[in-house]
Amino acid sequence: MPYTVFFWLENLAAGLFLWFSLYLLTRDLPSRREERWSRWRWHLPSLLMSTTMGLAALFMFGMAIQSIAPTPEEYLRWYRATWWGIPITGVLWLRVVIFLGAEEGRWKSPPLWERVIFPLLLLYAIAIALAGTFTELIWSFHRIQPGSSIEPYVVPANKPTFYLYGVYYPGTMWIGATLLFHLYRKSPKKSPRRQGFKWLWLGGTLVAVAITMLMVAYARRSEPLPEQIGDLMSAVGLLLIMRGIVSYGALVRNQILREDFLHALTGTAGAVFFYLLVFHLVHWIGGRPLSPIAVSSLIGLVVLTHTLLD
């Protein structure tokens, strides 16, 4: 199948999220030798956000390849391989939001949440991920059908057990958006933190709206809203969340992200576009078709190596 606009948009979004995941991870490394033995909890928030963005990147890479999948079998192969991280991102994001509020002094993170509620939610999310990947508890894989002009195939929801996922995931996102709105309203006016919480709240709300639209569509119709549209809306929300994190260095205590964010981003983006151009020219000269998996793999590999070596 020919490449589509969605294929390129989702690949670029996946590359950006992978880059930001690695960027957060590398910027929160201990800055002094004596900090190497600091408690791992000191870096936990940035690790959780890094994991969340990494799982989102994996999913977007999968959606890019699915958008031009020639057969139902290949579509399902990539669906199962990349969807599993999405349920886990909900509880990780909620944990990050609660940390931000605790750091601001707006609320305390009680031991009950740390030792009982969060682990149980995480186990529930992992169970949903496993059930949705290896069983038909969430999705009816055997009823896959041709989709709209935007999406080649659609996997219907397996109701009523679908609601185990369809209620949990939007619920965590809306709780996170509500807490962020509270943090935004309580922050001092004209402060960098208030601006940061504004972007975090707007991004979290947009992601929650997009996910809710998708879940309602899956629950009410056999041919739901094209997932590509909902996923791109969520991608825009994640961009706003990135903007909020960078605006005042949330989650990272060693550095102020604004100091080198644009420099690091433009450097990696330039490397990605350069290697994509060379890759396309080599295949064009050789008269060989360019594999979509090769495109996604190249973007991921360049982002990984360039960011870690930066």
One Martini backbone bead per residue (centre of mass of N, CA, C, O) as a GRO file, in nm:
protein
  310
    1MET     BB    1   0.099   0.033   0.017
    2PRO     BB    2   0.074   0.352   0.031
    3TYR     BB    3   0.166   0.621   0.166
    4THR     BB    4   0.056   0.826   0.430
    5VAL     BB    5  -0.004   1.086   0.629
    6PHE     BB    6  -0.035   0.913   0.887
    7PHE     BB    7   0.231   0.766   0.871
    8TRP     BB    8   0.412   1.019   0.912
    9LEU     BB    9   0.287   1.147   1.161
   10GLU     BB   10   0.322   0.896   1.350
   11ASN     BB   11   0.625   0.867   1.320
   12LEU     BB   12   0.703   1.151   1.422
   13ALA     BB   13   0.561   1.127   1.693
   14ALA     BB   14   0.718   0.881   1.791
   15GLY     BB   15   0.998   1.011   1.776
   16LEU     BB   16   0.936   1.241   1.976
   17PHE     BB   17   0.859   1.063   2.224
   18LEU     BB   18   1.121   0.909   2.237
   19TRP     BB   19   1.301   1.152   2.278
   20PHE     BB   20   1.166   1.256   2.543
   21SER     BB   21   1.217   1.005   2.707
   22LEU     BB   22   1.531   1.022   2.686
   23TYR     BB   23   1.563   1.312   2.782
   24LEU     BB   24   1.458   1.275   3.068
   25LEU     BB   25   1.650   1.050   3.149
   26THR     BB   26   1.927   1.205   3.099
   27ARG     BB   27   1.855   1.473   3.274
   28ASP     BB   28   1.822   1.278   3.554
   29LEU     BB   29   2.098   1.231   3.605
   30PRO     BB   30   2.349   1.232   3.796
   31SER     BB   31   2.574   1.515   3.853
   32ARG     BB   32   2.724   1.354   4.082
   33ARG     BB   33   2.905   1.112   4.225
   34GLU     BB   34   2.750   1.116   4.511
   35GLU     BB   35   2.456   1.055   4.363
   36ARG     BB   36   2.460   0.750   4.272
   37TRP     BB   37   2.337   0.653   4.573
   38SER     BB   38   2.071   0.745   4.548
   39ARG     BB   39   1.758   0.723   4.569
   40TRP     BB   40   1.537   0.606   4.338
   41ARG     BB   41   1.293   0.798   4.417
   42TRP     BB   42   1.422   1.065   4.318
   43HIS     BB   43   1.368   0.953   3.996
   44LEU     BB   44   1.077   0.842   3.949
   45PRO     BB   45   0.905   1.054   3.791
   46SER     BB   46   1.084   1.058   3.531
   47LEU     BB   47   1.061   0.754   3.477
   48LEU     BB   48   0.755   0.746   3.439
   49MET     BB   49   0.739   0.953   3.207
   50SER     BB   50   0.934   0.807   3.022
   51THR     BB   51   0.764   0.550   2.998
   52THR     BB   52   0.509   0.679   2.885
   53MET     BB   53   0.640   0.792   2.623
   54GLY     BB   54   0.750   0.522   2.522
   55LEU     BB   55   0.473   0.379   2.491
   56ALA     BB   56   0.356   0.588   2.296
   57ALA     BB   57   0.568   0.542   2.075
   58LEU     BB   58   0.509   0.246   2.021
   59PHE     BB   59   0.214   0.288   1.934
   60MET     BB   60   0.270   0.487   1.696
   61PHE     BB   61   0.437   0.296   1.530
   62GLY     BB   62   0.210   0.089   1.497
   63MET     BB   63   0.001   0.280   1.361
   64ALA     BB   64   0.167   0.343   1.112
   65ILE     BB   65   0.176   0.051   1.001
   66GLN     BB   66  -0.134  -0.003   1.010
   67SER     BB   67  -0.219   0.223   0.796
   68ILE     BB   68  -0.062   0.008   0.564
   69ALA     BB   69  -0.188  -0.258   0.591
   70PRO     BB   70  -0.257  -0.529   0.368
   71THR     BB   71  -0.349  -0.715   0.613
   72PRO     BB   72  -0.507  -0.842   0.885
   73GLU     BB   73  -0.265  -0.996   1.005
   74GLU     BB   74  -0.068  -0.753   1.018
   75TYR     BB   75  -0.241  -0.568   1.184
   76LEU     BB   76  -0.261  -0.757   1.436
   77ARG     BB   77   0.038  -0.785   1.494
   78TRP     BB   78   0.079  -0.476   1.563
   79TYR     BB   79  -0.141  -0.442   1.767
   80ARG     BB   80  -0.033  -0.646   1.981
   81ALA     BB   81   0.268  -0.526   1.999
   82THR     BB   82   0.164  -0.201   2.084
   83TRP     BB   83  -0.095  -0.169   2.278
   84TRP     BB   84  -0.021  -0.272   2.577
   85GLY     BB   85   0.087   0.017   2.696
   86ILE     BB   86  -0.166   0.197   2.730
   87PRO     BB   87  -0.293   0.112   3.007
   88ILE     BB   88  -0.030   0.192   3.169
   89THR     BB   89  -0.025   0.505   3.122
   90GLY     BB   90  -0.254   0.590   3.310
   91VAL     BB   91  -0.120   0.527   3.592
   92LEU     BB   92   0.145   0.680   3.546
   93TRP     BB   93   0.023   0.962   3.504
   94LEU     BB   94  -0.122   0.979   3.777
   95ARG     BB   95   0.138   0.959   3.944
   96VAL     BB   96   0.268   1.219   3.839
   97VAL     BB   97   0.048   1.417   3.929
   98ILE     BB   98   0.067   1.355   4.232
   99PHE     BB   99   0.356   1.445   4.261
  100LEU     BB  100   0.321   1.742   4.180
  101GLY     BB  101   0.132   1.811   4.417
  102ALA     BB  102   0.328   1.730   4.645
  103GLU     BB  103   0.557   1.927   4.563
  104GLU     BB  104   0.356   2.184   4.604
  105GLY     BB  105   0.168   2.120   4.871
  106ARG     BB  106  -0.146   2.034   4.808
  107TRP     BB  107  -0.062   1.737   4.884
  108LYS     BB  108  -0.053   1.413   5.007
  109SER     BB  109   0.122   1.101   4.989
  110PRO     BB  110  -0.002   0.835   5.102
  111PRO     BB  111   0.068   0.516   5.195
  112LEU     BB  112  -0.183   0.388   5.065
  113TRP     BB  113  -0.110   0.477   4.778
  114GLU     BB  114   0.186   0.368   4.759
  115ARG     BB  115   0.121   0.052   4.873
  116VAL     BB  116  -0.177  -0.005   4.730
  117ILE     BB  117  -0.322   0.151   4.498
  118PHE     BB  118  -0.102   0.173   4.284
  119PRO     BB  119  -0.029  -0.131   4.258
  120LEU     BB  120  -0.318  -0.220   4.181
  121LEU     BB  121  -0.345  -0.047   3.926
  122LEU     BB  122  -0.101  -0.167   3.783
  123LEU     BB  123  -0.203  -0.459   3.779
  124TYR     BB  124  -0.459  -0.398   3.622
  125ALA     BB  125  -0.322  -0.284   3.369
  126ILE     BB  126  -0.160  -0.540   3.304
  127ALA     BB  127  -0.406  -0.725   3.275
  128ILE     BB  128  -0.531  -0.571   3.039
  129ALA     BB  129  -0.291  -0.597   2.848
  130LEU     BB  130  -0.291  -0.908   2.837
  131ALA     BB  131  -0.588  -0.951   2.755
  132GLY     BB  132  -0.571  -0.761   2.491
  133THR     BB  133  -0.341  -0.949   2.353
  134PHE     BB  134  -0.409  -1.282   2.426
  135THR     BB  135  -0.714  -1.207   2.412
  136GLU     BB  136  -1.089  -1.147   2.382
  137LEU     BB  137  -1.186  -0.955   2.619
  138ILE     BB  138  -1.163  -0.671   2.455
  139TRP     BB  139  -1.109  -0.794   2.164
  140SER     BB  140  -1.236  -0.890   1.834
  141PHE     BB  141  -1.028  -1.038   1.624
  142HIS     BB  142  -1.223  -1.226   1.446
  143ARG     BB  143  -1.392  -0.936   1.361
  144ILE     BB  144  -1.235  -0.816   1.154
  145GLN     BB  145  -1.260  -0.514   0.951
  146PRO     BB  146  -1.314  -0.296   0.729
  147GLY     BB  147  -1.254   0.031   0.693
  148SER     BB  148  -1.192   0.322   0.621
  149SER     BB  149  -1.003   0.544   0.440
  150ILE     BB  150  -0.810   0.583   0.691
  151GLU     BB  151  -0.864   0.279   0.781
  152PRO     BB  152  -0.825  -0.050   0.695
  153TYR     BB  153  -0.899  -0.148   0.996
  154VAL     BB  154  -1.126  -0.308   1.242
  155VAL     BB  155  -1.153  -0.362   1.597
  156PRO     BB  156  -1.379  -0.478   1.787
  157ALA     BB  157  -1.551  -0.478   2.064
  158ASN     BB  158  -1.589  -0.682   2.368
  159LYS     BB  159  -1.890  -0.707   2.481
  160PRO     BB  160  -1.868  -0.608   2.820
  161THR     BB  161  -1.550  -0.641   2.885
  162PHE     BB  162  -1.447  -0.370   2.766
  163TYR     BB  163  -1.514  -0.190   3.028
  164LEU     BB  164  -1.256  -0.253   3.186
  165TYR     BB  165  -1.116  -0.038   2.989
  166GLY     BB  166  -1.332   0.195   2.906
  167VAL     BB  167  -1.330   0.313   3.210
  168TYR     BB  168  -1.044   0.326   3.325
  169TYR     BB  169  -0.884   0.508   3.124
  170PRO     BB  170  -1.053   0.770   3.125
  171GLY     BB  171  -1.056   0.799   3.433
  172THR     BB  172  -0.754   0.859   3.479
  173MET     BB  173  -0.742   1.108   3.290
  174TRP     BB  174  -0.960   1.284   3.438
  175ILE     BB  175  -0.826   1.293   3.710
  176GLY     BB  176  -0.567   1.428   3.614
  177ALA     BB  177  -0.702   1.684   3.492
  178THR     BB  178  -0.834   1.783   3.756
  179LEU     BB  179  -0.573   1.813   3.923
  180LEU     BB  180  -0.436   2.016   3.729
  181PHE     BB  181  -0.647   2.238   3.757
  182HIS     BB  182  -0.599   2.282   4.057
  183LEU     BB  183  -0.299   2.361   4.031
  184TYR     BB  184  -0.344   2.604   3.847
  185ARG     BB  185  -0.533   2.774   4.038
  186LYS     BB  186  -0.317   2.765   4.295
  187SER     BB  187  -0.119   2.918   4.146
  188PRO     BB  188   0.075   3.167   4.094
  189LYS     BB  189   0.072   3.438   3.930
  190LYS     BB  190   0.310   3.466   3.679
  191SER     BB  191   0.425   3.181   3.693
  192PRO     BB  192   0.591   2.916   3.565
  193ARG     BB  193   0.412   2.700   3.700
  194ARG     BB  194   0.141   2.795   3.594
  195GLN     BB  195   0.212   2.756   3.297
  196GLY     BB  196   0.273   2.458   3.320
  197PHE     BB  197  -0.011   2.369   3.426
  198LYS     BB  198  -0.168   2.467   3.185
  199TRP     BB  199  -0.043   2.272   2.976
  200LEU     BB  200  -0.102   2.012   3.129
  201TRP     BB  201  -0.408   2.046   3.141
  202LEU     BB  202  -0.466   2.073   2.838
  203GLY     BB  203  -0.334   1.807   2.754
  204GLY     BB  204  -0.490   1.614   2.944
  205THR     BB  205  -0.773   1.690   2.836
  206LEU     BB  206  -0.733   1.612   2.538
  207VAL     BB  207  -0.674   1.317   2.592
  208ALA     BB  208  -0.939   1.254   2.740
  209VAL     BB  209  -1.127   1.326   2.505
  210ALA     BB  210  -1.016   1.131   2.293
  211ILE     BB  211  -1.059   0.870   2.456
  212THR     BB  212  -1.362   0.900   2.504
  213MET     BB  213  -1.448   0.901   2.208
  214LEU     BB  214  -1.341   0.618   2.145
  215MET     BB  215  -1.498   0.455   2.360
  216VAL     BB  216  -1.782   0.535   2.273
  217ALA     BB  217  -1.758   0.433   1.984
  218TYR     BB  218  -1.698   0.135   2.056
  219ALA     BB  219  -1.965   0.096   2.234
  220ARG     BB  220  -2.191   0.196   1.997
  221ARG     BB  221  -2.020   0.082   1.748
  222SER     BB  222  -1.896  -0.119   1.490
  223GLU     BB  223  -1.791   0.166   1.354
  224PRO     BB  224  -1.573   0.355   1.464
  225LEU     BB  225  -1.385   0.592   1.519
  226PRO     BB  226  -1.111   0.670   1.385
  227GLU     BB  227  -0.815   0.612   1.544
  228GLN     BB  228  -0.633   0.819   1.410
  229ILE     BB  229  -0.775   1.071   1.520
  230GLY     BB  230  -0.751   1.015   1.825
  231ASP     BB  231  -0.439   0.984   1.825
  232LEU     BB  232  -0.373   1.272   1.724
  233MET     BB  233  -0.506   1.416   1.958
  234SER     BB  234  -0.323   1.288   2.172
  235ALA     BB  235  -0.059   1.398   2.054
  236VAL     BB  236  -0.124   1.694   2.108
  237GLY     BB  237  -0.149   1.660   2.414
  238LEU     BB  238   0.147   1.566   2.455
  239LEU     BB  239   0.274   1.828   2.356
  240LEU     BB  240   0.159   2.001   2.587
  241ILE     BB  241   0.292   1.841   2.813
  242MET     BB  242   0.579   1.900   2.727
  243ARG     BB  243   0.554   2.204   2.758
  244GLY     BB  244   0.500   2.197   3.066
  245ILE     BB  245   0.760   2.055   3.157
  246VAL     BB  246   0.965   2.262   3.028
  247SER     BB  247   0.877   2.546   3.146
  248TYR     BB  248   0.990   2.436   3.469
  249GLY     BB  249   1.123   2.149   3.514
  250ALA     BB  250   0.960   1.911   3.552
  251LEU     BB  251   1.092   1.614   3.721
  252VAL     BB  252   1.370   1.786   3.712
  253ARG     BB  253   1.653   1.874   3.927
  254ASN     BB  254   1.934   1.916   3.773
  255GLN     BB  255   1.770   2.075   3.543
  256ILE     BB  256   1.690   2.313   3.297
  257LEU     BB  257   1.527   2.246   3.011
  258ARG     BB  258   1.532   2.523   2.853
  259GLU     BB  259   1.846   2.537   2.792
  260ASP     BB  260   1.840   2.253   2.576
  261PHE     BB  261   1.587   2.167   2.419
  262LEU     BB  262   1.609   2.290   2.128
  263HIS     BB  263   1.890   2.186   2.067
  264ALA     BB  264   1.827   1.883   2.095
  265LEU     BB  265   1.587   1.867   1.899
  266THR     BB  266   1.718   1.979   1.637
  267GLY     BB  267   1.947   1.774   1.622
  268THR     BB  268   1.771   1.519   1.597
  269ALA     BB  269   1.591   1.607   1.359
  270GLY     BB  270   1.822   1.643   1.158
  271ALA     BB  271   1.916   1.348   1.163
  272VAL     BB  272   1.656   1.216   1.068
  273PHE     BB  273   1.624   1.365   0.794
  274PHE     BB  274   1.894   1.283   0.675
  275TYR     BB  275   1.858   0.969   0.683
  276LEU     BB  276   1.596   0.962   0.522
  277LEU     BB  277   1.708   1.083   0.265
  278VAL     BB  278   1.928   0.874   0.212
  279PHE     BB  279   1.745   0.626   0.214
  280HIS     BB  280   1.568   0.713  -0.026
  281LEU     BB  281   1.790   0.749  -0.238
  282VAL     BB  282   1.898   0.460  -0.239
  283HIS     BB  283   1.627   0.325  -0.321
  284TRP     BB  284   1.575   0.490  -0.578
  285ILE     BB  285   1.833   0.413  -0.731
  286GLY     BB  286   1.776   0.093  -0.693
  287GLY     BB  287   1.456   0.037  -0.730
  288ARG     BB  288   1.343   0.009  -0.434
  289PRO     BB  289   1.133  -0.052  -0.198
  290LEU     BB  290   1.009   0.096   0.097
  291SER     BB  291   0.991  -0.005   0.407
  292PRO     BB  292   0.798   0.074   0.678
  293ILE     BB  293   0.973  -0.063   0.893
  294ALA     BB  294   1.234   0.084   0.815
  295VAL     BB  295   1.142   0.367   0.880
  296SER     BB  296   1.073   0.328   1.181
  297SER     BB  297   1.349   0.211   1.262
  298LEU     BB  298   1.521   0.452   1.180
  299ILE     BB  299   1.398   0.661   1.364
  300GLY     BB  300   1.448   0.511   1.632
  301LEU     BB  301   1.759   0.475   1.604
  302VAL     BB  302   1.842   0.771   1.574
  303VAL     BB  303   1.718   0.875   1.834
  304LEU     BB  304   1.866   0.690   2.028
  305THR     BB  305   2.165   0.752   1.956
  306HIS     BB  306   2.164   1.066   1.961
  307THR     BB  307   2.061   1.105   2.255
  308LEU     BB  308   2.275   0.929   2.409
  309LEU     BB  309   2.526   1.099   2.270
  310ASP     BB  310   2.452   1.405   2.364
   0.00000   0.00000   0.00000
